[in-house]
């Protein structure tokens, strides 16, 4: 849990650095730097016997390319969104990812989704509507970018699920590096420029390094705790977003924005409680099955 909280804090500060670069560098150039710094964590996830060439040698090329495209779209759109919007607004739209994951899992993976899962999704969507209040305020290009980032991240989650048979972690992680490097590298060629000041270099390094550090801590967290526990601290990223928006960017928040954020975070807590109850029931069934198996073995030994 501590690693997960640290990961989401790194992601939030990394997003703040990208926002600080607004007007100084092209969004695609900033997103490209994130892919470059992503190579820093390869030594930490590489297992003995794995080759670094595995990042471009997947078994399922279709899913690898889909993940690469989704991660490229997500990074480029999220950087643009943070440059254009207050951080809480951008994050609230990006937190629609669970809604898109739920819908795509039903349509593509034929998964069954419970009533409580749908309730959490609807509650999260209501929170986003309260934050944005469409019709009462103008929606901008940045809002569409944040929505694209949420949908692209959901697509990458589905692609990971479909490609869970990849033999190496480097193959899974490779697409999240190559996608942003190639996609953003091609697009930034039209407007790329050398950072003009040392401050811009510091912001660029902070964005890329903290994004890579967040990915490393998240991978370490998922290796030590169940996925439902690691997912809960995601909403601490919103707290960081609110704090950074007020303290660094001097963007005050109105009362309705706070109400929407509370509703949005409540949907995440509801989803976490649902997942916890589900896993506890599954664990209880497994324990009962093992007890029955042991009793059956003892009975068989007595009879023999």
Secondary structure, DSSP 8 states (H G I E B T S, - for coil): -HHHHHHHHHHHHHHHHHHHTTTTS-HHHHHHHHHHHHGGGHHHH--TT--GGGGG--S-HHHHHHHHHHHHHHHHHHHHHHHHS-HHHHHHHHTTHHHHHHHHHHHHS-----HHHHHHHHHHHHHHHHHH-BTTB---HHHHHHHHHHHHHHHHHHHHHHTTT-S-HHHHHHHHHHHHHHHHHHHHTTT-----SHHHHHHHHHHHHHHHHHHHHHHHHHTTS-HHHHHHGGGHHHHHHHHHHHHTS-----HHHHHHHHHHHHHHHHHHHHHHHHHHHHHHHHHHHHHHHHHHHHHHHHH-
